[in-house]
Structure formats: C-alpha cells, structure tokens
Amino acid sequence: MKHFLDISDLSATDFSTLLEAAHARKQARLSSGTPRPTAAPDDDAPLRDMLLAMIFDKPSTRTRLSFDVAMRQLGGQTLILNRGDAQFGRGETFADTAQVVSRLSDVIMFRTGAHRNLTELAQHSSVPVINGLTDSSHPCQIVADLMTFEERKGKLGGQRLAWIGDGNNVAVSFVHAAALLDFELALACPPDYQLPTTIIETAKKSAKKGRGKITLCPTPADAAQGAAAIITDCWVSMGDDDGDDPARKAKRLAALAPYQITPALMAQGDDAIFLHCLPAYRGQEVAAEVIDGAAS
C-alpha cells in the first residue's frame, strides 16, 4: 500500500507487523540504559535526510508533537503548514496543494475535517500520505493506543476492550482494528450516537474471517464487564456541529451523561486500564479520579 489512510486498508499481518516494529524500535531506544535526548536519531536512522510535511487543517497538540519527534528520531526533518499558512485555507483545491507539497517532500501527514479532503490529497500526491485525523477516522491514535495496551496488559490476543460513549471517529478506527486483530471490542453508545451501521456490519464481516470480535452492548456496565481496558473520548468532538448549537449540545450531553467513566464502572473491568485520546473534559466523559488515577 502507498498511503496509510485507514486501518481497514491494512491486512491483519501488516497491522501486527506494524505494532511489533513499533515495540522493537521503542525498546531499542531504551536498551542502552541511559535515556537518549528526545531528538536524537535512532542508530539506523531509516529516514535520514527525508522530509515529512505536516499539513494541519485542524488544530493539534499531541499529533503535531508525536509526528515531529518521531520523524526526528527516524533521522528525518519536518515542515509544518497550518491552514492559515497555506493556500488551501483561501480556497485552493487539495489536489493542487498535494501536487506542490509532494514535489518538495518525501511523505505527508494530513489532519483535516472531511475524509474526502484526505482522499483527494492522497489521490494527487506522488508521495505517501498518512491520516493524522479526519472526521471519519483516526488510525494513528489507535496504533498508539494498542501499543500502550500491549505494554501495560500484554498481547491483545483474547483480550476484551470496551469503548463507552460517543460513536465518533476514534471509535470507528477501534472497530477497524478489532476486525483485523485477535481481540474483542465491546461498544456501548447512546442510541442517537451509535457508530454508522455500515461501519459495524463491514467490520463484523471482516472479523468473521479472522479472530476478532465486535460486540454491541446495551449499557456501559455490560461493555465494561471483564474488560482489560476501558476507553472513551470527549462527548463533543472537534468539528461536531452539535458544539455550535446550544440546544443540540445540551441534548448530546444529556444523552451521554450515563456513559461517564467512573470508578464504579472501572471496577467492572478486569484490573482495567483507562485510555483517552485527549483533550479530556473531567466531569463529563470521565471522572477526575479515573483519568488522574493509577489506571490511566
């Protein structure tokens, strides 16, 4: 594959290999016994002298930092284009932007709103494009989350992970992952904020071919039962139209209130860890004692 736009584009073997390689590379940085400076390149510096162009159509803290630091650790360099810095912010097509940026870089990370912006950029790019977030999915977040899970809880095989809350873009990428790998994803979302049916049905068909499992649960407690990880996200995601309408926002918050991750809900899990892609809103989707506690 040329681009990394969605986990669903990967094979199970490719996805497992990606996680294994990430673990190995991280461990190699730690193996010397003395911490390396953050920007010091890996010994093999596989992307030496290559340039990562990061295009931000949406704001970012963690994605910006992690991609920038990662590229430096792989031996390369970075260039950042924010919406206000680039012509697509004034109406230039993403196709034209892609052709220019890909002529002057080796790989592009794009963080945007509509998924069609990403696919248009990738279609017209001559270099690989990585999805840094769209309204439809957030694949790199899930790669990081599953890597963290394996560091804390061991191999994913046979484990149960629970997603509780809004059926948003991060949840979609978790579903894509569960369709490929050997773990169960238990989903509990309010009726009006479920994941798209097509996403679930397509993923279930893929899961049947492998060993993954996707379970739709009627309540948060059902999803959390026996889970090794309990995962959520903010109730009003960046770019949600509901956030701009007070009445719709109030309706959304009321529907999601029973889905808050509390200490009692965490106790339903099997010594569960808590995962959240951030930013978090304490007192809404998660209680402060959970996200600031030892399991977080």
Secondary structure as the mmCIF struct_conf table of DSSP 4:
data_model
#
loop_
_struct_conf.conf_type_id
_struct_conf.id
_struct_conf.beg_label_comp_id
_struct_conf.beg_label_asym_id
_struct_conf.beg_label_seq_id
_struct_conf.end_label_comp_id
_struct_conf.end_label_asym_id
_struct_conf.end_label_seq_id
STRN STRN1 PHE A 4 PHE A 4
HELX_RH_3T_P HELX_RH_3T_P1 ILE A 7 ASP A 9
BEND BEND1 LEU A 10 LEU A 10
HELX_RH_AL_P HELX_RH_AL_P1 ALA A 12 LEU A 30
TURN_TY1_P TURN_TY1_P1 SER A 31 SER A 32
BEND BEND2 GLY A 33 THR A 34
HELX_LH_PP_P HELX_LH_PP_P1 PRO A 35 PRO A 37
TURN_TY1_P TURN_TY1_P2 THR A 38 ALA A 39
HELX_LH_PP_P HELX_LH_PP_P2 ALA A 40 ASP A 42
BEND BEND3 ASP A 43 ASP A 44
TURN_TY1_P TURN_TY1_P3 PRO A 46 ASP A 49
STRN STRN2 LEU A 51 PHE A 56
BEND BEND4 ASP A 57 LYS A 58
BEND BEND5 THR A 61 THR A 61
HELX_RH_AL_P HELX_RH_AL_P2 ARG A 62 GLN A 73
TURN_TY1_P TURN_TY1_P4 LEU A 74 GLY A 75
STRN STRN3 GLN A 77 ASN A 82
HELX_RH_3T_P HELX_RH_3T_P2 ARG A 83 ASP A 85
BEND BEND6 ALA A 86 ALA A 86
HELX_RH_3T_P HELX_RH_3T_P3 GLN A 87 ARG A 90
TURN_TY1_P TURN_TY1_P5 GLY A 91 GLY A 91
HELX_RH_AL_P HELX_RH_AL_P3 PHE A 94 ARG A 103
TURN_TY1_P TURN_TY1_P6 LEU A 104 LEU A 104
BEND BEND7 ASP A 106 ASP A 106
STRN STRN4 VAL A 107 ARG A 111
BEND BEND8 GLY A 113 ALA A 114
HELX_RH_AL_P HELX_RH_AL_P4 HIS A 115 HIS A 124
BEND BEND9 SER A 126 VAL A 127
STRN STRN5 VAL A 129 LEU A 133
BEND BEND10 ASP A 135 SER A 136
HELX_RH_AL_P HELX_RH_AL_P5 PRO A 139 LYS A 153
TURN_TY1_P TURN_TY1_P7 GLY A 157 GLY A 158
STRN STRN6 GLN A 159 ILE A 164
BEND BEND11 GLY A 165 GLY A 165
HELX_RH_AL_P HELX_RH_AL_P6 ASN A 169 ALA A 178
TURN_TY1_P TURN_TY1_P8 ALA A 179 LEU A 180
BEND BEND12 LEU A 181 ASP A 182
STRN STRN7 PHE A 183 ALA A 188
HELX_RH_3T_P HELX_RH_3T_P4 PRO A 191 TYR A 193
HELX_LH_PP_P HELX_LH_PP_P3 GLN A 194 PRO A 196
HELX_RH_AL_P HELX_RH_AL_P7 THR A 197 LYS A 209
BEND BEND13 GLY A 210 ARG A 211
STRN STRN8 LYS A 213 LEU A 216
BEND BEND14 PRO A 218 THR A 219
HELX_RH_AL_P HELX_RH_AL_P8 PRO A 220 ALA A 224
TURN_TY1_P TURN_TY1_P9 GLN A 225 GLY A 226
BEND BEND15 ALA A 228 ALA A 228
STRN STRN9 ALA A 229 THR A 232
BEND BEND16 TRP A 235 VAL A 236
TURN_TY1_P TURN_TY1_P10 MET A 238 GLY A 239
HELX_RH_3T_P HELX_RH_3T_P5 ASP A 241 ASP A 244
HELX_RH_AL_P HELX_RH_AL_P9 PRO A 246 LEU A 256
HELX_RH_3T_P HELX_RH_3T_P6 ALA A 257 TYR A 259
STRN STRN10 ILE A 261 ILE A 261
HELX_RH_AL_P HELX_RH_AL_P10 PRO A 263 MET A 266
TURN_TY1_P TURN_TY1_P11 ALA A 267 GLN A 268
BEND BEND17 GLY A 269 ASP A 271
STRN STRN11 ILE A 273 HIS A 276
BEND BEND18 LEU A 278 LEU A 278
STRN STRN12 ARG A 282 ARG A 282
TURN_TY1_P TURN_TY1_P12 GLY A 283 GLU A 285
STRN STRN13 VAL A 286 VAL A 286
HELX_RH_AL_P HELX_RH_AL_P11 ALA A 288 ILE A 291
TURN_TY1_P TURN_TY1_P13 ASP A 292 ASP A 292
BEND BEND19 GLY A 293 GLY A 293
TURN_TY1_P TURN_TY1_P14 ALA A 294 ALA A 295
#
